[in-house]
């Protein structure tokens, strides 16, 4: 995995955490459920490909 891939993975996790907080805590979502699901599927695909980069804070 390249450094750019690692940075993308970190940004994706951060983005998902942000949107989960907006949805579940603030009850003020910024994106649709479908968009969130798409981002989550992207993260899951990355983590399947690179399981060594799964972190405890991964959504």
PDB file of N, CA, C and O in Angstrom, chain B, residues numbered from 101:
ATOM      1  N   UNK B 101       0.850  -1.171   0.000  1.00  0.00           N
ATOM      2  CA  UNK B 101       0.000   0.000   0.000  1.00  0.00           C
ATOM      3  C   UNK B 101       0.895   1.232   0.000  1.00  0.00           C
ATOM      4  O   UNK B 101       1.842   1.324   0.781  1.00  0.00           O
ATOM      5  N   UNK B 102       0.592   2.157  -0.866  1.00  0.00           N
ATOM      6  CA  UNK B 102       1.382   3.381  -0.952  1.00  0.00           C
ATOM      7  C   UNK B 102       0.973   4.360   0.151  1.00  0.00           C
ATOM      8  O   UNK B 102      -0.054   4.192   0.809  1.00  0.00           O
ATOM      9  N   UNK B 103       1.793   5.371   0.328  1.00  0.00           N
ATOM     10  CA  UNK B 103       1.492   6.407   1.318  1.00  0.00           C
ATOM     11  C   UNK B 103       0.187   7.114   0.959  1.00  0.00           C
ATOM     12  O   UNK B 103      -0.610   7.425   1.845  1.00  0.00           O
ATOM     13  N   UNK B 104      -0.038   7.370  -0.329  1.00  0.00           N
ATOM     14  CA  UNK B 104      -1.291   8.004  -0.751  1.00  0.00           C
ATOM     15  C   UNK B 104      -2.492   7.133  -0.413  1.00  0.00           C
ATOM     16  O   UNK B 104      -3.533   7.642   0.000  1.00  0.00           O
ATOM     17  N   UNK B 105      -2.351   5.817  -0.588  1.00  0.00           N
ATOM     18  CA  UNK B 105      -3.434   4.900  -0.232  1.00  0.00           C
ATOM     19  C   UNK B 105      -3.712   4.947   1.266  1.00  0.00           C
ATOM     20  O   UNK B 105      -4.869   4.951   1.686  1.00  0.00           O
ATOM     21  N   UNK B 106      -2.660   4.984   2.066  1.00  0.00           N
ATOM     22  CA  UNK B 106      -2.828   5.052   3.522  1.00  0.00           C
ATOM     23  C   UNK B 106      -3.528   6.347   3.917  1.00  0.00           C
ATOM     24  O   UNK B 106      -4.412   6.345   4.774  1.00  0.00           O
ATOM     25  N   UNK B 107      -3.129   7.452   3.290  1.00  0.00           N
ATOM     26  CA  UNK B 107      -3.761   8.737   3.584  1.00  0.00           C
ATOM     27  C   UNK B 107      -5.234   8.715   3.183  1.00  0.00           C
ATOM     28  O   UNK B 107      -6.086   9.243   3.898  1.00  0.00           O
ATOM     29  N   UNK B 108      -5.528   8.103   2.039  1.00  0.00           N
ATOM     30  CA  UNK B 108      -6.922   7.998   1.593  1.00  0.00           C
ATOM     31  C   UNK B 108      -7.741   7.188   2.594  1.00  0.00           C
ATOM     32  O   UNK B 108      -8.865   7.561   2.929  1.00  0.00           O
ATOM     33  N   UNK B 109      -7.187   6.104   3.060  1.00  0.00           N
ATOM     34  CA  UNK B 109      -7.869   5.252   4.032  1.00  0.00           C
ATOM     35  C   UNK B 109      -8.137   6.015   5.330  1.00  0.00           C
ATOM     36  O   UNK B 109      -9.224   5.906   5.896  1.00  0.00           O
ATOM     37  N   UNK B 110      -7.169   6.775   5.799  1.00  0.00           N
ATOM     38  CA  UNK B 110      -7.349   7.574   7.017  1.00  0.00           C
ATOM     39  C   UNK B 110      -8.419   8.645   6.817  1.00  0.00           C
ATOM     40  O   UNK B 110      -9.241   8.873   7.705  1.00  0.00           O
ATOM     41  N   UNK B 111      -8.413   9.301   5.659  1.00  0.00           N
ATOM     42  CA  UNK B 111      -9.416  10.327   5.377  1.00  0.00           C
ATOM     43  C   UNK B 111     -10.807   9.717   5.275  1.00  0.00           C
ATOM     44  O   UNK B 111     -11.787  10.308   5.730  1.00  0.00           O
ATOM     45  N   UNK B 112     -10.890   8.541   4.678  1.00  0.00           N
ATOM     46  CA  UNK B 112     -12.170   7.854   4.555  1.00  0.00           C
ATOM     47  C   UNK B 112     -12.729   7.498   5.931  1.00  0.00           C
ATOM     48  O   UNK B 112     -13.915   7.701   6.189  1.00  0.00           O
ATOM     49  N   UNK B 113     -11.890   6.975   6.807  1.00  0.00           N
ATOM     50  CA  UNK B 113     -12.331   6.671   8.181  1.00  0.00           C
ATOM     51  C   UNK B 113     -12.804   7.933   8.896  1.00  0.00           C
ATOM     52  O   UNK B 113     -13.851   7.938   9.543  1.00  0.00           O
ATOM     53  N   UNK B 114     -12.027   8.991   8.774  1.00  0.00           N
ATOM     54  CA  UNK B 114     -12.371  10.252   9.423  1.00  0.00           C
ATOM     55  C   UNK B 114     -13.698  10.797   8.893  1.00  0.00           C
ATOM     56  O   UNK B 114     -14.526  11.286   9.661  1.00  0.00           O
ATOM     57  N   UNK B 115     -13.889  10.711   7.599  1.00  0.00           N
ATOM     58  CA  UNK B 115     -15.121  11.185   6.985  1.00  0.00           C
ATOM     59  C   UNK B 115     -16.325  10.382   7.477  1.00  0.00           C
ATOM     60  O   UNK B 115     -17.373  10.950   7.787  1.00  0.00           O
ATOM     61  N   UNK B 116     -16.170   9.076   7.545  1.00  0.00           N
ATOM     62  CA  UNK B 116     -17.257   8.233   8.039  1.00  0.00           C
ATOM     63  C   UNK B 116     -17.565   8.524   9.506  1.00  0.00           C
ATOM     64  O   UNK B 116     -18.733   8.554   9.895  1.00  0.00           O
ATOM     65  N   UNK B 117     -16.550   8.736  10.311  1.00  0.00           N
ATOM     66  CA  UNK B 117     -16.770   9.064  11.723  1.00  0.00           C
ATOM     67  C   UNK B 117     -17.490  10.405  11.859  1.00  0.00           C
ATOM     68  O   UNK B 117     -18.378  10.555  12.698  1.00  0.00           O
ATOM     69  N   UNK B 118     -17.108  11.366  11.041  1.00  0.00           N
ATOM     70  CA  UNK B 118     -17.756  12.679  11.043  1.00  0.00           C
ATOM     71  C   UNK B 118     -19.248  12.538  10.727  1.00  0.00           C
ATOM     72  O   UNK B 118     -20.099  13.081  11.431  1.00  0.00           O
ATOM     73  N   UNK B 119     -19.543  11.801   9.661  1.00  0.00           N
ATOM     74  CA  UNK B 119     -20.938  11.665   9.245  1.00  0.00           C
ATOM     75  C   UNK B 119     -21.754  10.820  10.217  1.00  0.00           C
ATOM     76  O   UNK B 119     -22.945  11.073  10.396  1.00  0.00           O
ATOM     77  N   UNK B 120     -21.148   9.835  10.840  1.00  0.00           N
ATOM     78  CA  UNK B 120     -21.855   9.055  11.859  1.00  0.00           C
ATOM     79  C   UNK B 120     -22.203   9.952  13.050  1.00  0.00           C
ATOM     80  O   UNK B 120     -23.302   9.855  13.598  1.00  0.00           O
ATOM     81  N   UNK B 121     -21.290  10.810  13.446  1.00  0.00           N
ATOM     82  CA  UNK B 121     -21.541  11.744  14.552  1.00  0.00           C
ATOM     83  C   UNK B 121     -22.682  12.699  14.194  1.00  0.00           C
ATOM     84  O   UNK B 121     -23.578  12.937  15.004  1.00  0.00           O
ATOM     85  N   UNK B 122     -22.642  13.238  12.984  1.00  0.00           N
ATOM     86  CA  UNK B 122     -23.704  14.155  12.551  1.00  0.00           C
ATOM     87  C   UNK B 122     -25.067  13.455  12.562  1.00  0.00           C
ATOM     88  O   UNK B 122     -26.076  14.051  12.939  1.00  0.00           O
ATOM     89  N   UNK B 123     -25.086  12.197  12.149  1.00  0.00           N
ATOM     90  CA  UNK B 123     -26.341  11.449  12.036  1.00  0.00           C
ATOM     91  C   UNK B 123     -26.854  10.975  13.392  1.00  0.00           C
ATOM     92  O   UNK B 123     -28.006  11.223  13.747  1.00  0.00           O
ATOM     93  N   UNK B 124     -25.999  10.299  14.140  1.00  0.00           N
ATOM     94  CA  UNK B 124     -26.444   9.645  15.373  1.00  0.00           C
ATOM     95  C   UNK B 124     -26.457  10.557  16.595  1.00  0.00           C
ATOM     96  O   UNK B 124     -27.314  10.402  17.465  1.00  0.00           O
ATOM     97  N   UNK B 125     -25.536  11.494  16.675  1.00  0.00           N
ATOM     98  CA  UNK B 125     -25.438  12.345  17.865  1.00  0.00           C
ATOM     99  C   UNK B 125     -26.182  13.663  17.669  1.00  0.00           C
ATOM    100  O   UNK B 125     -26.970  14.076  18.520  1.00  0.00           O
ATOM    101  N   UNK B 126     -25.923  14.314  16.540  1.00  0.00           N
ATOM    102  CA  UNK B 126     -26.513  15.630  16.313  1.00  0.00           C
ATOM    103  C   UNK B 126     -27.871  15.576  15.621  1.00  0.00           C
ATOM    104  O   UNK B 126     -28.586  16.578  15.585  1.00  0.00           O
ATOM    105  N   UNK B 127     -28.233  14.416  15.070  1.00  0.00           N
ATOM    106  CA  UNK B 127     -29.474  14.267  14.310  1.00  0.00           C
ATOM    107  C   UNK B 127     -29.558  15.327  13.210  1.00  0.00           C
ATOM    108  O   UNK B 127     -30.605  15.936  12.994  1.00  0.00           O
ATOM    109  N   UNK B 128     -28.436  15.534  12.523  1.00  0.00           N
ATOM    110  CA  UNK B 128     -28.339  16.550  11.476  1.00  0.00           C
ATOM    111  C   UNK B 128     -27.418  16.042  10.361  1.00  0.00           C
ATOM    112  O   UNK B 128     -26.310  16.551  10.191  1.00  0.00           O
ATOM    113  N   UNK B 129     -27.876  15.042   9.606  1.00  0.00           N
ATOM    114  CA  UNK B 129     -27.002  14.458   8.583  1.00  0.00           C
ATOM    115  C   UNK B 129     -26.683  15.444   7.459  1.00  0.00           C
ATOM    116  O   UNK B 129     -27.503  16.288   7.096  1.00  0.00           O
ATOM    117  N   UNK B 130     -25.483  15.315   6.928  1.00  0.00           N
ATOM    118  CA  UNK B 130     -25.048  16.144   5.798  1.00  0.00           C
ATOM    119  C   UNK B 130     -25.126  15.384   4.479  1.00  0.00           C
ATOM    120  O   UNK B 130     -25.129  15.994   3.410  1.00  0.00           O
ATOM    121  N   UNK B 131     -25.188  14.058   4.549  1.00  0.00           N
ATOM    122  CA  UNK B 131     -25.266  13.238   3.346  1.00  0.00           C
ATOM    123  C   UNK B 131     -26.406  12.232   3.509  1.00  0.00           C
ATOM    124  O   UNK B 131     -26.887  11.986   4.615  1.00  0.00           O
ATOM    125  N   UNK B 132     -26.820  11.664   2.390  1.00  0.00           N
ATOM    126  CA  UNK B 132     -27.906  10.682   2.433  1.00  0.00           C
ATOM    127  C   UNK B 132     -27.408   9.352   2.991  1.00  0.00           C
ATOM    128  O   UNK B 132     -26.205   9.100   3.058  1.00  0.00           O
ATOM    129  N   UNK B 133     -28.354   8.515   3.387  1.00  0.00           N
ATOM    130  CA  UNK B 133     -27.998   7.175   3.856  1.00  0.00           C
ATOM    131  C   UNK B 133     -27.266   6.403   2.762  1.00  0.00           C
ATOM    132  O   UNK B 133     -26.320   5.666   3.042  1.00  0.00           O
ATOM    133  N   UNK B 134     -27.701   6.572   1.525  1.00  0.00           N
ATOM    134  CA  UNK B 134     -27.062   5.887   0.407  1.00  0.00           C
ATOM    135  C   UNK B 134     -25.618   6.306   0.216  1.00  0.00           C
ATOM    136  O   UNK B 134     -24.755   5.473  -0.061  1.00  0.00           O
ATOM    137  N   UNK B 135     -25.351   7.609   0.367  1.00  0.00           N
ATOM    138  CA  UNK B 135     -23.973   8.094   0.247  1.00  0.00           C
ATOM    139  C   UNK B 135     -23.105   7.545   1.376  1.00  0.00           C
ATOM    140  O   UNK B 135     -21.955   7.169   1.153  1.00  0.00           O
ATOM    141  N   UNK B 136     -23.656   7.500   2.582  1.00  0.00           N
ATOM    142  CA  UNK B 136     -22.915   6.939   3.718  1.00  0.00           C
ATOM    143  C   UNK B 136     -22.617   5.465   3.472  1.00  0.00           C
ATOM    144  O   UNK B 136     -21.501   5.000   3.703  1.00  0.00           O
ATOM    145  N   UNK B 137     -23.621   4.740   3.005  1.00  0.00           N
ATOM    146  CA  UNK B 137     -23.434   3.314   2.722  1.00  0.00           C
ATOM    147  C   UNK B 137     -22.363   3.101   1.660  1.00  0.00           C
ATOM    148  O   UNK B 137     -21.566   2.168   1.763  1.00  0.00           O
ATOM    149  N   UNK B 138     -22.337   3.953   0.647  1.00  0.00           N
ATOM    150  CA  UNK B 138     -21.328   3.852  -0.410  1.00  0.00           C
ATOM    151  C   UNK B 138     -19.928   4.050   0.170  1.00  0.00           C
ATOM    152  O   UNK B 138     -19.007   3.303  -0.162  1.00  0.00           O
ATOM    153  N   UNK B 139     -19.764   5.054   1.035  1.00  0.00           N
ATOM    154  CA  UNK B 139     -18.468   5.296   1.680  1.00  0.00           C
ATOM    155  C   UNK B 139     -18.069   4.111   2.554  1.00  0.00           C
ATOM    156  O   UNK B 139     -16.902   3.718   2.578  1.00  0.00           O
ATOM    157  N   UNK B 140     -19.032   3.544   3.269  1.00  0.00           N
ATOM    158  CA  UNK B 140     -18.751   2.395   4.131  1.00  0.00           C
ATOM    159  C   UNK B 140     -18.322   1.183   3.301  1.00  0.00           C
ATOM    160  O   UNK B 140     -17.400   0.461   3.680  1.00  0.00           O
ATOM    161  N   UNK B 141     -18.989   0.966   2.173  1.00  0.00           N
ATOM    162  CA  UNK B 141     -18.589  -0.155   1.304  1.00  0.00           C
ATOM    163  C   UNK B 141     -17.185   0.058   0.753  1.00  0.00           C
ATOM    164  O   UNK B 141     -16.422  -0.897   0.610  1.00  0.00           O
ATOM    165  N   UNK B 142     -16.841   1.303   0.443  1.00  0.00           N
ATOM    166  CA  UNK B 142     -15.484   1.595  -0.023  1.00  0.00           C
ATOM    167  C   UNK B 142     -14.468   1.259   1.070  1.00  0.00           C
ATOM    168  O   UNK B 142     -13.442   0.638   0.793  1.00  0.00           O
ATOM    169  N   UNK B 143     -14.747   1.665   2.305  1.00  0.00           N
ATOM    170  CA  UNK B 143     -13.852   1.357   3.416  1.00  0.00           C
ATOM    171  C   UNK B 143     -13.726  -0.152   3.610  1.00  0.00           C
ATOM    172  O   UNK B 143     -12.623  -0.668   3.791  1.00  0.00           O
ATOM    173  N   UNK B 144     -14.842  -0.850   3.572  1.00  0.00           N
ATOM    174  CA  UNK B 144     -14.810  -2.304   3.742  1.00  0.00           C
ATOM    175  C   UNK B 144     -13.961  -2.970   2.663  1.00  0.00           C
ATOM    176  O   UNK B 144     -13.232  -3.921   2.948  1.00  0.00           O
ATOM    177  N   UNK B 145     -14.050  -2.481   1.432  1.00  0.00           N
ATOM    178  CA  UNK B 145     -13.249  -3.043   0.338  1.00  0.00           C
ATOM    179  C   UNK B 145     -11.764  -2.815   0.588  1.00  0.00           C
ATOM    180  O   UNK B 145     -10.953  -3.715   0.370  1.00  0.00           O
ATOM    181  N   UNK B 146     -11.400  -1.615   1.046  1.00  0.00           N
ATOM    182  CA  UNK B 146      -9.996  -1.322   1.365  1.00  0.00           C
ATOM    183  C   UNK B 146      -9.501  -2.229   2.482  1.00  0.00           C
ATOM    184  O   UNK B 146      -8.398  -2.770   2.410  1.00  0.00           O
ATOM    185  N   UNK B 147     -10.320  -2.394   3.512  1.00  0.00           N
ATOM    186  CA  UNK B 147      -9.895  -3.202   4.656  1.00  0.00           C
ATOM    187  C   UNK B 147      -9.821  -4.690   4.323  1.00  0.00           C
ATOM    188  O   UNK B 147      -9.026  -5.418   4.917  1.00  0.00           O
ATOM    189  N   UNK B 148     -10.636  -5.143   3.387  1.00  0.00           N
ATOM    190  CA  UNK B 148     -10.511  -6.529   2.929  1.00  0.00           C
ATOM    191  C   UNK B 148      -9.209  -6.729   2.157  1.00  0.00           C
ATOM    192  O   UNK B 148      -8.548  -7.761   2.273  1.00  0.00           O
ATOM    193  N   UNK B 149      -8.864  -5.722   1.375  1.00  0.00           N
ATOM    194  CA  UNK B 149      -7.642  -5.793   0.567  1.00  0.00           C
ATOM    195  C   UNK B 149      -6.396  -5.654   1.431  1.00  0.00           C
ATOM    196  O   UNK B 149      -5.377  -6.292   1.167  1.00  0.00           O
ATOM    197  N   UNK B 150      -6.477  -4.820   2.461  1.00  0.00           N
ATOM    198  CA  UNK B 150      -5.333  -4.538   3.333  1.00  0.00           C
ATOM    199  C   UNK B 150      -5.727  -4.716   4.804  1.00  0.00           C
ATOM    200  O   UNK B 150      -5.804  -3.727   5.533  1.00  0.00           O
ATOM    201  N   UNK B 151      -5.975  -5.930   5.252  1.00  0.00           N
ATOM    202  CA  UNK B 151      -6.429  -6.136   6.638  1.00  0.00           C
ATOM    203  C   UNK B 151      -5.413  -5.685   7.684  1.00  0.00           C
ATOM    204  O   UNK B 151      -5.781  -5.409   8.826  1.00  0.00           O
ATOM    205  N   UNK B 152      -4.157  -5.608   7.310  1.00  0.00           N
ATOM    206  CA  UNK B 152      -3.138  -5.160   8.264  1.00  0.00           C
ATOM    207  C   UNK B 152      -3.290  -3.681   8.622  1.00  0.00           C
ATOM    208  O   UNK B 152      -2.662  -3.207   9.568  1.00  0.00           O
ATOM    209  N   UNK B 153      -4.120  -2.949   7.871  1.00  0.00           N
ATOM    210  CA  UNK B 153      -4.324  -1.528   8.143  1.00  0.00           C
ATOM    211  C   UNK B 153      -5.652  -1.247   8.847  1.00  0.00           C
ATOM    212  O   UNK B 153      -6.038  -0.088   8.998  1.00  0.00           O
ATOM    213  N   UNK B 154      -6.344  -2.287   9.272  1.00  0.00           N
ATOM    214  CA  UNK B 154      -7.571  -2.084  10.044  1.00  0.00           C
ATOM    215  C   UNK B 154      -7.179  -1.566  11.425  1.00  0.00           C
ATOM    216  O   UNK B 154      -6.268  -2.094  12.062  1.00  0.00           O
ATOM    217  N   UNK B 155      -7.872  -0.538  11.872  1.00  0.00           N
ATOM    218  CA  UNK B 155      -7.572   0.064  13.171  1.00  0.00           C
ATOM    219  C   UNK B 155      -8.755  -0.136  14.118  1.00  0.00           C
ATOM    220  O   UNK B 155      -9.881  -0.344  13.666  1.00  0.00           O
ATOM    221  N   UNK B 156      -8.508  -0.074  15.425  1.00  0.00           N
ATOM    222  CA  UNK B 156      -9.595  -0.249  16.399  1.00  0.00           C
ATOM    223  C   UNK B 156     -10.704   0.798  16.257  1.00  0.00           C
ATOM    224  O   UNK B 156     -11.851   0.530  16.615  1.00  0.00           O
ATOM    225  N   UNK B 157     -10.377   1.982  15.741  1.00  0.00           N
ATOM    226  CA  UNK B 157     -11.383   3.034  15.612  1.00  0.00           C
ATOM    227  C   UNK B 157     -12.095   3.007  14.260  1.00  0.00           C
ATOM    228  O   UNK B 157     -12.855   3.922  13.944  1.00  0.00           O
ATOM    229  N   UNK B 158     -11.860   1.986  13.477  1.00  0.00           N
ATOM    230  CA  UNK B 158     -12.525   1.880  12.184  1.00  0.00           C
ATOM    231  C   UNK B 158     -14.021   1.688  12.398  1.00  0.00           C
ATOM    232  O   UNK B 158     -14.440   0.848  13.194  1.00  0.00           O
ATOM    233  N   UNK B 159     -14.829   2.481  11.674  1.00  0.00           N
ATOM    234  CA  UNK B 159     -16.288   2.371  11.885  1.00  0.00           C
ATOM    235  C   UNK B 159     -16.849   1.010  11.490  1.00  0.00           C
ATOM    236  O   UNK B 159     -18.051   0.779  11.614  1.00  0.00           O
TER     237      UNK B 159
END
